[in-house]
Amino acid sequence: MALKRDDQLILSILIGGVGNHIGAWRRPNSRVEEKYSLSLFQDLIGWAEAAKLHAVFLADTLRLERDSLSTQPLAHLEPVTLLSALAAVTKHIGLIGSISTTFSEPFNVARQLASLDHISGGRAGWNLVTSAWGEENFGRELPPHEERYERGAEFAEVLLKLLRSWDEDALELDRSTGVYAHPDRVHPIDHVGRHFDVRGPLNIARPPQGHPVIAQAGSSGTGQDVAARFADVVFTTGRTTEEDSRAFYASLKARVAAHGRDPDSVKILPGVSPIIGETETEALAIERELNGFIDLVAGRARLSRQLAGTALDDLELDERVPLERLPDVEAVEGRRSRYGVYRALIEEGWTLRRLIEWEVSSAGHFVPVGAPEQIADLLLERFEGGSADGFILLPSYVPEGFQLLTDAVVPILQDRGAFQREYAGETLRQNLGLAPVPELAR
Ligand SMILES: Cc1cc2nc3c(=O)[nH]c(=O)nc-3n(C[C@H](O)[C@H](O)[C@H](O)COP(=O)(O)O)c2cc1C
């Protein structure tokens, strides 16, 4: 079957540990005991690199939902630390981690990312998130949605200036003359803005990629604008109708062009959280098993958080959520677009039980259930349908659900000519087909 597109899929995969489904840790082989061990992550990234996936992704959040800890394997290692360890045991695969712009400082984050890029030989990636919660751990109020993105945009601007504050030829390293570097090729940035006042330069030489690949995962209008200005890769929820997905794809590409950038230089990767089995029958059985582990009380609390704190305790599971309880999308200060996805399902008439089951099995992403062939067909359909340049895979259970993606779905995509069999370059930017980062015009 000839492909309709001449480019190939871009695939990255979440390595969160035991799986995206709330019940995944209770499966016999889940390796939940290794959630804080390098061994589990070394295996996961090894399978992903052997399958030639473009990147692994580590999500991050800055709050522990303590009440839900009794039944959910919450809490996780800090991304940059873990990715640095994984850089040492891999050669080609990209290393993308989430870092908050609301609760971090650009000089520190520039140091972390430059170090990861040097250590990995140019494979670092940063998922720019503005954090919709966690303020209690920083002694501050959570800034409103718009302000978080305004700070996020300035944060990215400062970070990019810092990372490019050394010219490519700043280092001399001439033992005979004793000249180590050329200070006139290392530049202060003297940034003074509404949120940051940073003199620079960075105290780490220019990283191999110039600056890491920038991902961004906010799909609201404001979020899309920040993505259009700075992102190389955009993660989004895959759980919308084909039309919505295509509309989001077209709207974001148009915003990129409006910022004077080549729309093809930004890769849109919706999230997909497949429940996969060797056969469809097995996949359905695994879905029943995983859903059998659902803690509906914890699930109800999680759903209420996604619904901007809407009260749900008085509702029966087979009841619908009354629309009048829900705020307007634009009034939501937390995860606005994610809330929008849930609100649309409530308008479609989903019951509380169905909403909870879906929330805890994917946190808002697309959950196809099936055999490798079926999952491959679906990914290709969306790729060729013009709503994605690839996907961020969120394995619903580990290790089998992860390995069926890397060892069964990927070979099918490769056989159909839709996915790479070898890495194209050395750095993540090269492997994503992105242009090199030019020197800053001085
Ligand atoms: C695939 C994917 C991964 C995400 N990872 C994180 C993360 O690691 N940390 C985080 O705080 N938010 C994460 N988010 C949430 C986004 O940063 C953002 O809050 C959300 O998409 C709502 O954005 P909006 O308010 O612009 O609509 C992720 C979203 C997606 C789609």
PDBQT file of the ligand as one rigid body, heavy atoms in Angstrom, charges set to zero:
ROOT
HETATM    1  C1  LIG A 501       1.794  14.673  25.709  1.00  0.00    +0.000 C 
HETATM    2  C2  LIG A 501       1.676  15.719  26.802  1.00  0.00    +0.000 A 
HETATM    3  C3  LIG A 501       2.615  15.724  27.808  1.00  0.00    +0.000 A 
HETATM    4  C4  LIG A 501       2.532  16.667  28.845  1.00  0.00    +0.000 A 
HETATM    5  N1  LIG A 501       3.478  16.647  29.820  1.00  0.00    +0.000 NA
HETATM    6  C5  LIG A 501       3.385  17.527  30.843  1.00  0.00    +0.000 A 
HETATM    7  C6  LIG A 501       4.343  17.511  31.887  1.00  0.00    +0.000 A 
HETATM    8  O1  LIG A 501       5.276  16.721  31.885  1.00  0.00    +0.000 OA
HETATM    9  N2  LIG A 501       4.192  18.395  32.910  1.00  0.00    +0.000 N 
HETATM   10  C7  LIG A 501       3.155  19.302  32.946  1.00  0.00    +0.000 A 
HETATM   11  O2  LIG A 501       3.088  20.088  33.902  1.00  0.00    +0.000 OA
HETATM   12  N3  LIG A 501       2.232  19.375  31.940  1.00  0.00    +0.000 NA
HETATM   13  C8  LIG A 501       2.318  18.488  30.915  1.00  0.00    +0.000 A 
HETATM   14  N4  LIG A 501       1.381  18.515  29.928  1.00  0.00    +0.000 N 
HETATM   15  C9  LIG A 501       0.262  19.481  30.030  1.00  0.00    +0.000 C 
HETATM   16  C10 LIG A 501       0.573  20.760  29.254  1.00  0.00    +0.000 C 
HETATM   17  O3  LIG A 501       1.765  21.321  29.659  1.00  0.00    +0.000 OA
HETATM   18  C11 LIG A 501      -0.540  21.778  29.425  1.00  0.00    +0.000 C 
HETATM   19  O4  LIG A 501      -0.675  22.129  30.764  1.00  0.00    +0.000 OA
HETATM   20  C12 LIG A 501      -1.854  21.259  28.972  1.00  0.00    +0.000 C 
HETATM   21  O5  LIG A 501      -1.715  20.697  27.698  1.00  0.00    +0.000 OA
HETATM   22  C13 LIG A 501      -2.889  22.368  28.931  1.00  0.00    +0.000 C 
HETATM   23  O6  LIG A 501      -2.394  23.409  28.176  1.00  0.00    +0.000 OA
HETATM   24  P1  LIG A 501      -3.288  24.718  27.939  1.00  0.00    +0.000 P 
HETATM   25  O7  LIG A 501      -3.569  25.308  29.269  1.00  0.00    +0.000 OA
HETATM   26  O8  LIG A 501      -2.401  25.584  27.067  1.00  0.00    +0.000 OA
HETATM   27  O9  LIG A 501      -4.509  24.292  27.244  1.00  0.00    +0.000 OA
HETATM   28  C14 LIG A 501       1.456  17.596  28.880  1.00  0.00    +0.000 A 
HETATM   29  C15 LIG A 501       0.504  17.590  27.848  1.00  0.00    +0.000 A 
HETATM   30  C16 LIG A 501       0.609  16.670  26.813  1.00  0.00    +0.000 A 
HETATM   31  C17 LIG A 501      -0.411  16.705  25.712  1.00  0.00    +0.000 C 
ENDROOT
TORSDOF 0
